[in-house]
Amino acid sequence: MRAVSFDVPKGAGRPTLKLVEVAKPIPAKGEVLIRITHAGLNHGDYETYTGKQNKTLLKRLQTNPVLSGIEMAGVAESDGKAIKTGDMVYGYTNIFKGPWFHGEFVALKEANLAKLPTGMTPEGAAALVGGAVTAIAALERIAKIKPGDKLLVTGATGSVGVTALQLAKHLGAEITAICHSSQLDFARSQGASDALAYDTKNLLPKESQFDTIFDAAPSMSFSKARPYLKPKGTYITTMPHLDVPGFLRALVSRRKWGFLLESDTDQKRLGRLSTLMAEGVFLPVIDRVFAFEDAAQAFARQEESGKRGKILLTMPTAL
């Protein structure tokens, strides 16, 4: 099968993206073989492409040439307990152990898979799953958002930010979004009652006070967020490893640093996501879809400003 891979320098510098031929995976016990039709790009893939994870990639290359892609949709090509050959499915991987999804096939634990809800397309599911499982964890599990809570979302029109806006609206929050100036009206259409542009002088008023700040960009830190939090408010970042000082400061603060790391998933979490998809709470927003052969253009798009939703790769095996 064909897959996206990288030539990775041992020191600093960007990896070079390439398409490679690799062996088609054979599913082990508890796994299902999936023919991937659509796969998303996420912030971890951005770090891969820009050379921020070279050490990690070199270790991964020892066992797997496929290094990117944590969310996908496709068709089951083997039977599991609940999933059967021919079922349309979507899935999320373990972000540390893989397997990764930027290839034509993957063998994945059935616990990391769910059938497509009625009315959801493979393209839509691949666009939603990574952002949505993160938004559910941040807003339902950590922040426990209630009707009337004041919420700030940074990176509000990226793939995580959009799902956060949609879920927060469903939960009854009063939402302020921070995004590119070209996307202000779009952020409001997704649930924000107020939207501010990070690329202008339209900044947060000093007197702003939020129950929760969800730093989906991420572009803040606990220290920067603290003045805008209510005395018992919570700061949540999608990249906790970038703000370890914030975690330590929060230990002696009334304000909280909510730990968020969706390193894997399970049937309970995917079940909640499928329910919200079926109810129409989550609606896919897709920035652009690139052919598998144009993967380099898709990765480059991640570095551009003003993105709206998810960037996807569509595989030659797509229906």
PyMOL commands that set and color helices and strands:
alter all, ss='L'
color gray80, all
select helices_A, chain A and resi 43-49+54-61+110-112+122-142+159-171+181-189+222-228+240-242+244-250+267-278+292-301
alter helices_A, ss='H'
color red, helices_A
select strands_A, chain A and resi 2-7+16-21+31-40+71-76+88-92+105-109+113-115+150-154+174-179+194-197+210-215+229-237+256-258+286-291+310-314
alter strands_A, ss='S'
color yellow, strands_A
deselect
rebuild
show_as cartoon
